[in-house]
Amino acid sequence: MAGQLNPLQLTGREDSHLVELPCGNRLRAEAARAFGRLQAEAAEAGFALAIASSFRSYERQRAIWNGKAGGQRPVHDDAGRPVDMATLSRGEQLRAILRYSAIPGTSRHHWGTDLDVYDAAALPADYRLQLSPQEVAPGGLFDPLHRWLDERMAAGASQGFFRPYARDTGGVAPERWHLSFAPLARACEAQLSRELLLSCWECAPGEEPLALLDEIQADWSAIFARYVAVAPGWCPAPGTGT
């Protein structure tokens, strides 16, 4: 199937499927070309479409994940308040982290098809980009950019980019800034399996283990359905353009 990756590429343990963009971020070549076209169209509309984050390796995602599980990184609730992880059971800790962070090996950022975007022209001097719901909400800094993207997506003119986390379905929190290049990402979605991920999570000698792995494995089917699989219809069916 077009767009398929090998298991190491799919789970972020290898980056041979990527090309580097002038900004230093990395994507797959077809996604990079499509993003360049979308960027040029955004510029004509008065926006400086920029990438905040694109490829993320397994090791980087594991550092984020383990940092949150171990208390070295904050975990936030939907209102942006820090969660007191010490008061939660391990299963509750797992779900609190999953609201905003993917399990290493399952992140769409491994594939070279997904990226987080913002409008660099709207960024005030000395402002620290947060990629927060407030920034993309009506009246927020990047609301005009995202309304423009809404229009492009609705018209089938977004160069293949759509939002996998556009709606809150009770799993991953909505992320309007997260775009996915559907022509390639669909194939990656179809490749993920329990067997592949179990192999990915097996530690090589000397490698840091994945936190909360027992809890992940114990409830894998429900976790996959709620936090890994995305809502049907996040992008048009192939060949429809709508």
NORQUI-V733723 format. One line per field, one symbol per residue. ss: DSSP state (H for helix, E for strand, C for the rest). phi: phi as a letter, one per 20 degrees, with the letter a starting at -180 (. if undefined). psi: psi as a letter, one per 20 degrees, with the letter a starting at -180 (. if undefined). A space follows every 50 residues. Layout:
ss = ???
phi = ???
psi = ???
//
This chain:
ss = CCCCCCHHHHCCCCCCCCEECCCCCEECHHHHHHHHHHHHHHHHCCCCEE EEECCCCHHHHHHHHHHHHHCCCCCECCCCCECCHHHCCHHHHHHHHHCC CCCCCCCHHHCCCEEEEEEHHHCCCCCCCCCCHHHHCCCCCCHHHHHHHH HHHHCCCCCCEECCCCCCCCCCCCCCCEEEEHHHHHHHHHHCCHHHHHHH HCCCCCCCCCCCHHHHHHCHHHHHHHHHCCCCCCCCCCCCCC
phi = .fnfdfgfffdnebcfedceegfnfcbfgffffffgffffffffenddfc eebcfcfgfffffffffffenecfddefenefeeffedfffffgffffgc cefgndffffemddbdcbdffeeffmeegdldgffdfgnfgdgggffffg ffffemcdlnebdfdfcedndffgcffedceggdfgffgfefbgfffgff efffgneffefmffffffcfgffffeddfdfgnfbffgnemc
psi = ppiqrrhgghjjiqkijqqprhiirqrqgghgghhhghghhhhhjjqnoq phpdpprggghhggghhghijiqqpqahjjqppnhhiqrhhhgghgghhi pqpphiphihijiqqprrohhioqpjpophmqhhhjrpirgjggghhghg ggghjkkkkiprohlhqojidpqpnhioqpnhhhhghgghhprggghggh ippqpiqprpqkhghghhkgghgghhigqrpqjhrqqpihj.
//
